[in-house]
Amino acid sequence: MEEISAANTSSAESWGAVDLKPLRVVFMGTPDFAAEALKVLLSFEGADVVAAYTQPDRPCGRGRQCKPSAVKVVALENDIPVHQPVNFKDQADIDQLAALKPDVLVVAAYGLILPQAVLDVPAVHPLNIHASLLPKYRGAAPIQRAIENGDVVTGISIMKMEAGLDTGPVLVQRALRIGHNDHAGTIHDELAKLGAICICEALARLQTGAYDFKPQDDALASYAKKLEKKEGEIDWSQPAQAVHNRIRAMYPWPGAFFDWTNADGKAIRLNVAPGEISEEAAGTIDPGTILGEMDGKLAITTGDKIYLTPEVKPQGKKAMDATSFACGYMKECT
């Protein structure tokens, strides 16, 4: 498959089918990844977004105040009606969706498993924007699992939704290269852009009738389970490349961390930002030992080489660069 980036992919506007009637679209999504697709669809001539569905507002932050989802914010800014059912177990919610008479459901990181009764509502197809090259990495955390495993390519798949978890046939698929220093945050943003472009291509194909769904090969499938905070803990005894992959995969959430004991015997939890691998070997020094500042970064030993991170964040404190940490926590002020 051709490797591409969001930057050099054809723009969403180029997929417009000017002489055809726009498809009535109900959009379903919640976080920033989904909001990027909604923004593009709202300016796409091939789609008439008639409503947005998103997760109910939930308390967050220290003040536990309810915060609207990114999709809700975009929808309201563009006068798109918003619906926020807890789930679709109530027939009234399904009836409300059906009354919108959508041609297509566009789903992106909605956060709910949709029952077959919902998938049967659209007159044409229910489509999902998934952040992997299916059938690889079906499930909740495809971006992080790809980076954690050291993959150099990921991508977007636009698939027809069915009852199984990300098992539906694929309509559009585009690849994106993962750079050695990319992390989950940078790849998330690039895939969000690419997903928006791909869904416009998919809708344009549906408009013209010139499309073909390709079944997934279940024998090649893998599962990307949901992230847990505890997975951010760094095992410094692993080779530096494995450490690098883990830190990149866990950034910015849940964050990669380890417990470091200072000279006074106090244990301090440190969050580690993605950095780079030094060519210098760690030798016989215990893995997880902070050596101090090296080349402007904080040097930490791994199972084979030295890892260089630009900053660490002590628990409850602000992020610190190598010089600040070495001075404040290791008493190595110069």
HELIX and SHEET records of a PDB file:
HELIX    1   1 ALA A    6  ASN A    8  5                                   3    
HELIX    2   2 ALA A   12  TRP A   15  5                                   4    
HELIX    3   3 ASP A   32  LEU A   42  1                                  11    
HELIX    4   4 ALA A   70  GLU A   77  1                                   8    
HELIX    5   5 GLN A   91  ALA A   99  1                                   9    
HELIX    6   6 GLN A  116  LEU A  119  1                                   4    
HELIX    7   7 PRO A  142  GLU A  148  1                                   7    
HELIX    8   8 ALA A  184  THR A  208  1                                  25    
HELIX    9   9 ASP A  218  LEU A  220  5                                   3    
HELIX   10  10 LYS A  229  GLY A  232  5                                   4    
HELIX   11  11 ALA A  240  ALA A  249  1                                  10    
HELIX   12  12 ALA A  322  TYR A  329  1                                   8    
SHEET    1   A 8 GLU A   3  ILE A   4  0                                        
SHEET    2   A 8 VAL A 170  ARG A 177  1                                        
SHEET    3   A 8 VAL A 153  LYS A 160 -1                                        
SHEET    4   A 8 HIS A 125  HIS A 130 -1                                        
SHEET    5   A 8 VAL A 104  ALA A 108  1                                        
SHEET    6   A 8 LEU A  23  GLY A  29  1                                        
SHEET    7   A 8 ALA A  47  TYR A  53  1                                        
SHEET    8   A 8 VAL A  82  HIS A  83  1                                        
SHEET    1   B 2 ARG A  58  CYS A  60  0                                        
SHEET    2   B 2 GLN A  65  LYS A  67 -1                                        
SHEET    1   C 2 ARG A 138  GLY A 139  0                                        
SHEET    2   C 2 TYR A 223  ALA A 224  1                                        
SHEET    1   D 4 ALA A 256  THR A 261  0                                        
SHEET    2   D 4 ALA A 267  VAL A 272 -1                                        
SHEET    3   D 4 GLU A 311  PRO A 314 -1                                        
SHEET    4   D 4 MET A 320  ASP A 321 -1                                        
SHEET    1   E 4 GLU A 276  ALA A 281  0                                        
SHEET    2   E 4 LYS A 305  THR A 309 -1                                        
SHEET    3   E 4 LYS A 297  THR A 301 -1                                        
SHEET    4   E 4 ILE A 290  MET A 294 -1                                        
END                                                                             
